[in-house]
Amino acid sequence: MNHLITKEAAKALQRMDANTRQRICSGIEKLPAGDVRKLRGYKNSYRLRIGEWRIIYTMTGREISIDAVLPRGDAYK
């Protein structure tokens, strides 16, 4: 599968400490496996939970687009 990361998600990853960034990147590489759930109200949007972080992504065919990397409190607003 191809993984595309938006500018916003890339900036969020750059601001993180190295350990957290490594955990999230390894979780993204394993997609669509992991603690994944479909988001209600959206056609192809899902979330991946890694500790207190949420990775919001869309999946179309063989392509996964990482839309956002947010802390749990901000992810669902």
N, C-alpha and C positions, 0 to 999 in steps of 0.2 A: 504494500500500500504506500502511496505517496503521502507525505505529511507536509502541509503548507502552514506556515506560522505568520499571522498578521503582524503588522508593525506594533500594535498595542500589546499583543502577547509577548513579542520579542523584547520590548522595553520593560515589561513587568519581570521577565526572566532575568534581564541584565541587572535589575535593582536588587535581586535576592542575594542572600549569602550563598556560598559555594555548595554547602551540603544540601540545602533546600533545592537549589537549582538542579543538582545532580539527581535527587529523588524524583523531581517533576519530569526531567528529561527522560529518565529511564521509564517512567510511567507512560509518557507520550509514545516512546518507541514501541511499547507493547500493545498499544491500542489496536483493535477494539477490546482487548482483554482487560480485566481489572474490575474495580468497583464502578461500573458504568450504569447509568440509568438514562432513559429517554426523558427529555424535558416536556412537560405538558404544555399544550398550546402551540408547539412548534413542530413542523413536519419532519425535519431531519436533524434536529439538534439534540445533543446528548451532553452529559457532564461526567467527568471522571473525578473521583474523590481521592485525594492524596493527603492524609492528615487533615489539617485545617485549611487546605487549599483546594480550590475547585477549578478544573480545566473545562471550559465550555467549548465544544467543537461541533462541527457539522460533518456529516458523512454522506458523500454522493458517489456511488459506484466504488471505484478503487482509490478515491481521494479523500483524505481527511484534512479539514481546514481548522486549525486551532484558532478560535476567535478571541478567547480571553483566558487569562490566568489571574484568578482573584481569590482573596481570602473568603472564607465561608460566609461571613456577614454581608459582604458586598455582592456576592455572586448572583443572588436571586432578586435583586432590586430592579 
